[in-house]
Amino acid sequence: MGEFDLIARYFTRPAARAALGVGDDCALLQPAPGTQLAISSDMLVEGRHFFADVDPLTLGHKALAVNLSDLAACGAKPLAFTLALALPRVDEAWLAAFSKGLLALADAHSCELVGGDTTQGPLNICITVFGEVPVLNGKSQALLRSGAKAGDDVYVSGTLGDARLALEALRGTVPLPLGLLAQARRRLEQPTPRVALGQALRGIASAAIDVSDGLIGDLQHILRASRAGATLETALATRLVAACAHPDWSGTGIGAEKQLEFTLAGGDDYELAFTAPESAREAVQAAAKQAQTPVSRIGRINADPGLRLLDAAGALIERRYASFDHFA
């Protein structure tokens, strides 16, 4: 099977919202009047972002999910995406499963594949996604990292730490019962992009980011962009590890310190961390209910720079947690 046959069989569909989709040198997108384009790219590399034996269906899902998560953090509505795919060889069974997982998530968010590229090489997946955010009275409604103010609450959606728990189990550093591993592995390999929540938080959240490299590291991006600091109550944050509620959790031997590390610096969560004024607490919960996504308030923005972690007694935690960095 040649390159163009591969594209035609697995990745070509009739254009829906795009003015022109797969098949020409460029796709053509027409944003709705009164909107801006939100654009983001992410790359997944075998051995760095996923194991070689990962189910291609879940890999297709995750490849698009991590990009949709960026749109969610911006409050953008998905529009379209391109796919650049390097393959060591043509494996039709693998391609069928990968495209099924990819396009199922795309259909769920009305985000159409409009172009890209294929080549031979080590397995590498690069997606660029396009979304729309409204402009009202000349002002963009996009959620940015730079709007957090002293006194704002710090929130996080969903749960944190389960993906890191699965990663460590698959690496063999943490023993997990099969039922608990299956639950945690779903969070690692099939994350849920919080697209509806991001859109619901427009006009409510003062700043937002998606949690991809770990809560501590990603929240620091908000603090730097907003020239602010924050205090997190770790006793609230550690309750967000959903696996803790699993009946097999108590037999894992994973202590409170590891639980805290996975929550604060685990990575691959693809939840939203965001800030909002104290006066918006009811509005935040209404947005969460509308998006059918739970959110938890775990801290507060400070005027003084730096990130402070408090234990259950309110004492300062001196340990430093390092989030994921590709080049560290």
Secondary structure, 3 states (H helix, E strand, C coil): CCHHHHHHHHCCCCCCCCCECCCCCCCECCCCCCEEEEEEEEEEEECCCECCCCCHHHHHHHHHHHHHHHHHHHCCEEEEEEEEEEECCCCHHHHHHHHHHHHHHHHHCCCEEEEEEEEECCCEEEEEEEEEEEEECCEECCCCCCCCCCCCEEEEECCCCHHHHHHHHHHCCCCCCHHHHHHHHHHHHCCCCCHHHHHHCCCCCCEEEEECCCHHHHHHHHHHHHCCEEEEEHHHHHHHCHHHHCCCHHHCCCCHHHHHHHHHHCCCCCEEEEEECHHHHHHHHHHHHHHCCCEEEEEEEECCCEEEEECCCCCECCCCCCCCCCCC
